[in-house]
Amino acid sequence: MNFDALKEKITDKLRGIYDPEIPVNIYDLGLIYGIDCAKESGGATRCVVTMTLTSATCPVSESLIDQVRNIGYLIDDEPDLVVEANLVFDPPWTMEKMSEEARLQLGML
């Protein structure tokens, strides 16, 4: 199992999830802090996406988290993939976490 390739596939899918209030995907927005994958004893692969939100009171938090969890169903060549979302608020999200592309898209550069 090549976990680096799997993380790239997950990252690609994360770039397809947009915060509806900000026209930038959650990966480039800096909401993703890490992706950790491991093979389980039953044969499945479990990947935990550690993420945050722009605000603890984000009105679409459940929707964003559900979309992250559903990534496992979108990667066809990984039938036993389970994706979990680990929501954290420490460290808190700041605008500095955004990619240069996101800053450019939002007119901040």
N, C-alpha and C positions, 0 to 999 in steps of 0.2 A: 504494500500500500504506500503510495507516494503522497504523503500528507501535504507537501508543498503544492503539488498540482491541485489537490482537493481544496486547499485554502484559496488558491487562485480562482477556482470555479465558484466558491462561495463568495469571494470578494466581487466577482463579476455580477453575481445575482444581487448582492447588497447595493451595488451601484445602480440597480434598477428600482430601488425603493426610495421614494421621495417623501420628504416631509411636506405635507400639503400646504403648510403656511410659508415655507421657504422653498423656492424652486431649485433646490439642490438635493442630490441624493445623499442618503444618510452616511455613506462611507466618506465622501469628499467633504461633507459637513463636519466630519471629525467625531461623529457619535460612536464609532466603532473603536474600541480600545484593544481588542485582540480576538484571535480565533485559535482555539486549542482543540486538536483532534486526537482521538485515541481509539484503538480497536477494542471492542468489548469481548468478553469471553464467549458470548453467544454468536459472535460473528458480525454483529452490526458495528458500524462506525459511528461514534458519537462526537459531534463537534459542538463546542460551547462558544457562542459569540458573546463576548463581554462588551456591553454597550451602555450608553447613557442617553439622556434626552437633553434638549436645550433647556428644559425647565422641568422641575419635579411635578408641576401642575399641567403638563402638556396635555391638551384635550384629546389628542389622537394617540396617546401612548399605547393603548391596547392594540390598536390597529397596526402600528409600526412593529410592535413585538410579535404579533401574530404573523405578519409578513416575513419577519426574520425566521420564525419557527418553521414556516412553510417552505423555506428554501430547499430543505431535504427532498421534497417532492418534485422539485424543478430540475434536479440533476439526474438525468436519465441513466447514466452509466454507474450510478451508486444506489442500487435498489434498497440497500439496508442502511441508508444514511439517516441519522437522527440529528436534527439541529435544535439546540436549546439556546434561549436568550437569557443571559445573566445580566440583569439590569442593576447598574451601580450609579451612585451619585458622587463618589469619591474616587478620583478627583472630579470636581465639577467641570462641566463643559464650559469652555470660553471660546470666543471668536478666534483665538490664536490656534485652535485645533483644526481649523478649516484648511483644506488644501489650497494651494495657489490658484488652481483652476476654479474652485468654489468662490474664492475672493474676487477673481476676475469676473466670474459670472454675475456676482452680486454688485459689481461696480466698486469694489473696495480697493482695487489696485490702479 
